[in-house]
Amino acid sequence: MKQADNTYDAIVIGSGISGGWAAKELCEHGAKTLVLERGRNVVHNKDYPTANLHPWEFPFRGRMSARFMEENPLITKAAGFGADTAHFFIQDKDHPYVQEKPFDWIRGYQVGGKSLTWGRACQRWSKHEFVAPEKFGYGIGWPITYDDVAPWYSHVEKFVGVCGTRDGIDAMPDGEFLPPFEFNCVERDLKEKIATHFPGRHLVHARWAQLTQPTDLHLQQGRGKCQARNLCMRGCPFGGYFSSVSSTLPWAERTGNLTIRPHAVVHSILYDEQKRRAAGVRVIDANTKEVHDFYSKVIFVNGSALNSLLILMNSRSSRFPAGLGNDNGILGKYVAFHNYRGYASADVPGFEDNYYRGRNPTEPIIANYRNLGKQEMDYVGGFTTFTGAWRERGDESKLETTIGAELKDIRATPGPWKTYMYLQGETIPKESNTVSLSKTAKDQWDIPLLVASVDYDTNDDKMVKDFLDQSAEMLDRAGYKNIFQNDSHQPPGLDIHEMGGCRMGKDPKTSMLNKWNQLHACKNVFVTDGACMTSTGNQSPSILYMTQTARAANYAIEEMRSGNL
Ligand SMILES: Cc1cc2nc3c(=O)[nH]c(=O)nc-3n(C[C@H](O)[C@H](O)[C@H](O)COP(=O)(O)OP(=O)(O)OC[C@H]3O[C@@H](n4cnc5c(N)ncnc54)[C@H](O)[C@@H]3O)c2cc1C
């Protein structure tokens, strides 16, 4: 292909949560934009094959075959994985990587990426999370503050549609929210008991990318009200939750400026030694293995943190022999994640005459109450606690031994109320937590395999213990019974919140990206997915990736217009 036929204003690598936002903003502002996606195409509604299936319509009632489970020990561990969602996850054998230390790398390679299967929790970071690592000495400073991103949070929330309540809590700022789903009676009870016994702890609605009351902007996207089916991860025919497939990508497409190229595995970013800028992107066709080069003024790297790092590390030139922009040698270092090891639950007596309606796809949250603006624990960082309550269907202990009419009767009888709490904790970005390229092993496209060497530390252990102690205490003070606590000791990665490795910072000696997410050493390359994260905070991260992407894309447009890029 001639270079002129392959040249765009902007190239976006990856079509998931962050890539969709880059495409939307760039296209809306007139930039001819090419989105490169390694997986197959997924079209809203048309490619949701399980969206309306009942359990009995699946070959094994929603379970996977024993052979599939044996062949895919890793991906079948992922939250939300099942016969109804398997088509939005990779299979283990197709995409190997090296685990120097145990690390569960959960991926979804298709147009839409993991935006199709994500959990949709969308809390804003507090102002403390941006400053705590530097203030308390467990990380470098962010080059941006909460005030820099606040208007962009609003911009994203309005378009995505985020439900929640305005609670005025320091640890979890308010945003542009649609009305929340209702708490059930036990959730209300727990909220009141925590407020009574633990002043300063707030059980509130978490924020969720769920259209409880669509606005004109959502209707213009072709999306409608969430029907409380809680089948989101299959793809929603109503567009009731946010994915790039139902929202940002079709929006970008309508401008006439978008080209999406599926089956395009990005190999590397090409560097022009004379012009001292990135020239374009080298792609390998996933099916034919043909090599194509595409060119543009700016490049957005949105392959999801670890894949973005892999691409940057594999982008070697005379100027950057250790990977694009990697003058200081820290590309691939300071990888972090969220600590998801803690879980607690309890039985809740006293509400047997209460039930609830619909399948609420959201959960309450207890906002972070640890190390908030001051260092008070024997560990650093904070954590949020997701929680909720439900009623079992009958006496579940009898399910294994009962069949026929008796089983149906059991299932038709409301059982006991239960409640749970699980941890989402901040972790420390450490130089020793790294990903790198294998020197020997390559994938089927001749790209070096990723080597993951990421682990927990004693800070994480202390946080898990505190979470478990505090959760048990809250459940106990609420009067709940049979309190259960568990540290799963699961490997990092299973949280699916991998971050860092190409962190933002004020100083090019200790960071890779500036405050606009540009590589310090190669300004026309922007990294705006999880790889850019300087620290992990304790909130679900994706809304911040979207916010940073929208902010950086608008900056890139300004810089292109003024001839600086
Ligand atoms: C079950 C589950 C629950 C989750 N719950 C939440 C939650 O509640 N809240 C939250 O904030 N986050 C949640 N997450 C995490 C969230 O999905 C990710 O943070 C988010 O999708 C990251 O966005 P991204 O654009 O970086 O990556 P993705 O959405 O994964 O998109 C990356 C895209 O890049 C493509 N790609 C990768 N490498 C290449 C290459 N070399 N060439 C071309 N294309 C490439 C991929 O195929 C993919 O389509 C959850 C994830 C899962 C799976």
The ligand as an SDF file (V2000), in Angstrom:
LIG
                    3D

 53 58  0  0  0  0  0  0  0  0999 V2000
  -15.0840   -9.1140   34.5600 C   0  0  0  0  0  0  0  0  0  0  0  0
  -14.4730   -7.7380   34.6220 C   0  0  0  0  0  0  0  0  0  0  0  0
  -14.9450   -6.8200   35.5530 C   0  0  0  0  0  0  0  0  0  0  0  0
  -14.4080   -5.5440   35.5960 C   0  0  0  0  0  0  0  0  0  0  0  0
  -14.9680   -4.6170   36.4250 N   0  0  0  0  0  0  0  0  0  0  0  0
  -14.5580   -3.3380   36.3890 C   0  0  0  0  0  0  0  0  0  0  0  0
  -15.2590   -2.3310   37.1130 C   0  0  0  0  0  0  0  0  0  0  0  0
  -16.2910   -2.5790   37.7380 O   0  0  0  0  0  0  0  0  0  0  0  0
  -14.7810   -1.0660   37.0720 N   0  0  0  0  0  0  0  0  0  0  0  0
  -13.6500   -0.7550   36.4060 C   0  0  0  0  0  0  0  0  0  0  0  0
  -13.2370    0.4070   36.4590 O   0  0  0  0  0  0  0  0  0  0  0  0
  -12.9940   -1.6850   35.6650 N   0  0  0  0  0  0  0  0  0  0  0  0
  -13.4210   -2.9550   35.6370 C   0  0  0  0  0  0  0  0  0  0  0  0
  -12.7820   -3.9070   34.8860 N   0  0  0  0  0  0  0  0  0  0  0  0
  -11.5520   -3.5250   34.1800 C   0  0  0  0  0  0  0  0  0  0  0  0
  -11.8500   -2.8410   32.8660 C   0  0  0  0  0  0  0  0  0  0  0  0
  -12.4800   -3.7220   31.9910 O   0  0  0  0  0  0  0  0  0  0  0  0
  -10.5300   -2.3580   32.2770 C   0  0  0  0  0  0  0  0  0  0  0  0
   -9.9050   -1.4800   33.2030 O   0  0  0  0  0  0  0  0  0  0  0  0
  -10.7420   -1.5890   30.9920 C   0  0  0  0  0  0  0  0  0  0  0  0
  -11.4230   -2.3500   30.0320 O   0  0  0  0  0  0  0  0  0  0  0  0
   -9.4070   -1.1490   30.4430 C   0  0  0  0  0  0  0  0  0  0  0  0
   -9.6460   -0.3780   29.2920 O   0  0  0  0  0  0  0  0  0  0  0  0
   -8.5950   -0.4170   28.1350 P   0  0  0  0  0  0  0  0  0  0  0  0
   -9.1140    0.4310   27.0310 O   0  0  0  0  0  0  0  0  0  0  0  0
   -7.2710   -0.0970   28.6760 O   0  0  0  0  0  0  0  0  0  0  0  0
   -8.5190   -1.9550   27.7240 O   0  0  0  0  0  0  0  0  0  0  0  0
   -9.5890   -2.9030   27.0140 P   0  0  0  0  0  0  0  0  0  0  0  0
  -10.9670   -2.4500   27.3000 O   0  0  0  0  0  0  0  0  0  0  0  0
   -9.2250   -4.2920   27.3750 O   0  0  0  0  0  0  0  0  0  0  0  0
   -9.2860   -2.6820   25.4730 O   0  0  0  0  0  0  0  0  0  0  0  0
   -7.9970   -2.9340   24.9460 C   0  0  0  0  0  0  0  0  0  0  0  0
   -8.1610   -3.3340   23.4900 C   0  0  0  0  0  0  0  0  0  0  0  0
   -6.8880   -3.3250   22.8660 O   0  0  0  0  0  0  0  0  0  0  0  0
   -6.7780   -4.4610   22.0250 C   0  0  0  0  0  0  0  0  0  0  0  0
   -5.3640   -4.7780   21.8510 N   0  0  0  0  0  0  0  0  0  0  0  0
   -4.5140   -5.2420   22.7730 C   0  0  0  0  0  0  0  0  0  0  0  0
   -3.2890   -5.4240   22.2380 N   0  0  0  0  0  0  0  0  0  0  0  0
   -3.3750   -5.0430   20.9460 C   0  0  0  0  0  0  0  0  0  0  0  0
   -2.4470   -5.0310   19.8760 C   0  0  0  0  0  0  0  0  0  0  0  0
   -1.1740   -5.4260   20.0280 N   0  0  0  0  0  0  0  0  0  0  0  0
   -2.8900   -4.6170   18.6670 N   0  0  0  0  0  0  0  0  0  0  0  0
   -4.1760   -4.2210   18.4860 C   0  0  0  0  0  0  0  0  0  0  0  0
   -5.0840   -4.2280   19.4810 N   0  0  0  0  0  0  0  0  0  0  0  0
   -4.6910   -4.6250   20.6970 C   0  0  0  0  0  0  0  0  0  0  0  0
   -7.5650   -5.5470   22.7730 C   0  0  0  0  0  0  0  0  0  0  0  0
   -7.9490   -6.5690   21.9110 O   0  0  0  0  0  0  0  0  0  0  0  0
   -8.7280   -4.7450   23.3300 C   0  0  0  0  0  0  0  0  0  0  0  0
   -9.8260   -4.7110   22.4550 O   0  0  0  0  0  0  0  0  0  0  0  0
  -13.3150   -5.1920   34.7650 C   0  0  0  0  0  0  0  0  0  0  0  0
  -12.8490   -6.1150   33.8350 C   0  0  0  0  0  0  0  0  0  0  0  0
  -13.4450   -7.3600   33.7400 C   0  0  0  0  0  0  0  0  0  0  0  0
  -12.9780   -8.3060   32.6640 C   0  0  0  0  0  0  0  0  0  0  0  0
  1  2  1  0
  2  3  1  0
  2 52  2  0
  3  4  2  0
  4  5  1  0
  4 50  1  0
  5  6  2  0
  6  7  1  0
  6 13  1  0
  7  8  2  0
  7  9  1  0
  9 10  1  0
 10 11  2  0
 10 12  1  0
 12 13  2  0
 13 14  1  0
 14 15  1  0
 14 50  1  0
 15 16  1  0
 16 17  1  0
 16 18  1  0
 18 19  1  0
 18 20  1  0
 20 21  1  0
 20 22  1  0
 22 23  1  0
 23 24  1  0
 24 25  2  0
 24 26  1  0
 24 27  1  0
 27 28  1  0
 28 29  2  0
 28 30  1  0
 28 31  1  0
 31 32  1  0
 32 33  1  0
 33 34  1  0
 33 48  1  0
 34 35  1  0
 35 36  1  0
 35 46  1  0
 36 37  1  0
 36 45  1  0
 37 38  2  0
 38 39  1  0
 39 40  1  0
 39 45  2  0
 40 41  1  0
 40 42  2  0
 42 43  1  0
 43 44  2  0
 44 45  1  0
 46 47  1  0
 46 48  1  0
 48 49  1  0
 50 51  2  0
 51 52  1  0
 52 53  1  0
M  END
$$$$
